[in-house]
Amino acid sequence: MKILKLAICILVAFSMTAEAQIFPQNAREYNPLLHTGQYLLVNTRPAQIGLGSIGVVSPEGQSQSGVSENPASLVSSDHLYDVHASFVPWLKASNGDLINFKTLGGSYRLAKRHAIGFNFTHFDIGKSQFLSFATGDTITYDPRELTFGISYAFRLNDRWSIGGGLKYIHSDLFSKSLSQVIGFDTQILRSVGLDLGVNYRSSQEFANGMALFWQAGLALQNMGPKATHFQNDTQKRFLPAIIRLGGLFGVAKQLDENQRLSLQFLLQLDKLMVPTPCNDCDEDNNGLPDYADKTAFEGMIASFFDDHYGGEDFREIIQKVGFEAAYNWRNTWRLAARTGYHYQHPSKGNLHFLSFGLGVAFKGLYMDMAYVLDRNPGPMDIPQHKKLAVSLGYRQALGATFGHGASTPEMGATPALLP
């Protein structure tokens, strides 16, 4: 009888995490941050995956970052509305099922300075079988994880915007029928997460058809209470609260009345706001390390000042760089080529990969694709290992709505600054 590797990986990974929270070994060489809800950190937008998973700032014409990483971006593009769906492969189970992420998102401009968005993500693990080594029985269950979030953005002036979002987190990794096998009473993990963001953007046009534009973004994500998959669990796990800081610089050239070329360079730094594990730190002598006793808020603050072994905080910073080149023809067709690099220190997860992306748009209809080449393949490394992610969407330009002109920035025009 076939036994899915997935179920074993889930249970083994969780047991290793629980043990590591109390007895981390070789912490100076390998000391990753411990939290639940790993799927919340997976970027499911191919347009962003192709840029090394950069999303706190977004290339011109994109508004997906407003519902994925930085809610302040919702009101920064000249779109009346945007609806998109994406499919991101993750792993292939031993029974041939494709474990994947499915995402549906969208945004709508309520007024000149107000916009709202929504996002739904489903981590489809598929039906799995687990063998009880005690009884020999095979248990079939259907683990799944999902999030649903809403967001709102307000434009303060012609350059600054702020935003916030709230998401519902639902993680059903362990079926009730597994309780007799693993020896713990399981439950569905339910929680909420708060997102906050700020965005700055500006541009400068020149008489020769050249234009420069730049952007900066800051976002705090997944801020919420600690949670657990087990009933009567006194040691709940942290949500993967994270801070993201990024910047973008672009240059565009109007080649003639029909053609336009733009180049954009992006940089992003991420840091999990989760306390660093330390097995030697137990000031209250309760048998648990001090970091595990902290509340969610205390853990977020401590994550910036808990350098136990030297250089820990700097090694926890994830670095991303991206580049996009886009060609526009008659504000009707747009072709964008993307590439990016994502780096995480080996002692903090060793998640680094090279990505490539392609975007094609015709009027309001667009498609984005991304391919990730993992440099360290393994069961705990980048989910999109050598997989092609695809998204389809439709966006409508503001046009004359709210006093805007008839330009169509989704085809690549430099976003107009609102008065």
Buried (B, 14 or more C-beta within 10 A) or exposed (E): EEBBBBBEEBBEEBEEBBEBBBEBEEBEEBBBBBBBBBBBBBBBBBBBBBBBBBBBBBBBBBBBBBBBBBBBBBBBBBBBBBBBBBBBBBBBBEBEBEBBBBBBBBBBBEEBBBBBBBBBBBBBBBEBBBBBEEEEEEBEBEBBBBBBBBBBBBBBEEBBBBBBBBBBBBBBBBBEBBBBBBEBEBBBBEBBBBBBBBBBBBBEEEEEEEBBBBBBBBBBBBBBEBBBBBEEBEEBBBBBBBBBBBBBBBBBBBEEEEEBBBEBBBBBBBBBBBBBBBBEBBEEEEEBBBBBBBEBEEBBEBBEEBBBBEEBBEBBBBBBBBBBEBBBBEBEBBBBBBBBBBBBBBBBBBBBBBBBBBBEBEBBEBBBBBBBEBBBEEEBBBBBBEBBBBBBBBBBBBEEEBEBEEBBBBBBBBBBEBE
